Amino acid sequence: MTFPYRSLFLFEADSATIFEIKRLDIQSKNPGHLYFWLYFDNASGQLTQLDFEDMSTAEGEHLRQFRQGRLQFNATEATFSPTDSGPPLALRTVTPPALPAELEKALFAFFA
């Protein structure tokens, strides 16, 4: 199943990729129906949804809080700190945030 979407943010590391999309095929005023943050484990190929809780922005630094951890980012780099006390994951910001074919395939399979 494919659907129209826009990739809003994309962060990559050797072990994982974190990204946000907005689905364009859904009409809703509820942001939870339109916006999705996802975590892709590069080794296993497993895609999981991050459960969004809160966000803030100050002086070019962005913070997104999820049940699974905290993502802090700017125009060039990001850090994901897992809730389960695992080590922080250093990521690089990808601009423009176009999803590679492997991620897009995993995205469509996730929502199928």
Residue pairs with C-beta under 8 A, 6 or more apart in sequence:
1 108
1 111
1 112
2 108
3 23
3 24
3 25
3 108
3 111
4 23
4 24
4 25
5 21
5 22
5 23
5 24
5 25
5 107
6 21
6 22
6 24
7 19
7 20
7 21
7 96
7 97
7 98
7 99
8 19
8 20
8 21
8 22
8 35
8 97
9 18
9 19
9 20
9 73
9 93
9 97
10 17
10 18
10 19
10 93
10 94
10 95
10 97
10 98
10 99
11 17
11 18
11 19
11 71
11 73
11 78
11 80
11 91
11 92
11 93
11 94
12 91
12 92
12 94
13 42
13 89
13 90
13 91
13 92
14 42
15 41
15 42
15 43
15 89
16 39
16 40
16 41
16 42
16 80
16 89
16 91
17 39
17 40
17 42
17 91
17 103
18 37
18 38
18 39
18 40
18 50
18 71
18 78
18 80
18 91
19 37
19 38
19 40
19 97
19 99
19 103
20 35
20 36
20 37
20 38
21 35
21 36
21 38
21 99
21 107
22 34
22 35
22 36
23 33
23 34
23 35
23 36
26 33
26 34
28 34
32 52
35 52
36 49
37 49
37 50
37 52
37 64
37 66
37 71
38 47
38 48
38 49
38 50
38 107
38 110
39 47
39 48
39 49
39 50
39 68
39 80
40 46
40 47
40 103
40 106
41 47
41 48
45 102
45 106
47 103
47 106
47 107
47 109
47 110
48 68
49 110
50 66
50 67
50 68
50 69
50 71
51 66
51 67
51 68
52 64
52 65
52 66
53 65
53 66
53 67
54 64
54 65
55 62
55 63
55 64
55 65
56 62
56 63
57 63
60 74
60 75
61 72
61 73
61 74
62 71
62 72
62 73
62 74
63 70
63 71
63 72
64 70
64 71
64 73
65 71
66 83
67 83
68 82
68 83
68 84
69 80
69 81
69 82
69 83
69 84
70 80
70 81
70 83
71 78
71 79
71 80
71 81
72 78
72 79
72 81
73 79
73 91
73 93
74 93
75 93
75 95
76 92
76 93
77 90
77 91
77 92
77 93
78 90
78 91
78 92
78 93
79 88
79 89
79 90
79 91
80 88
80 89
80 91
81 88
81 89
82 88
82 89
99 107
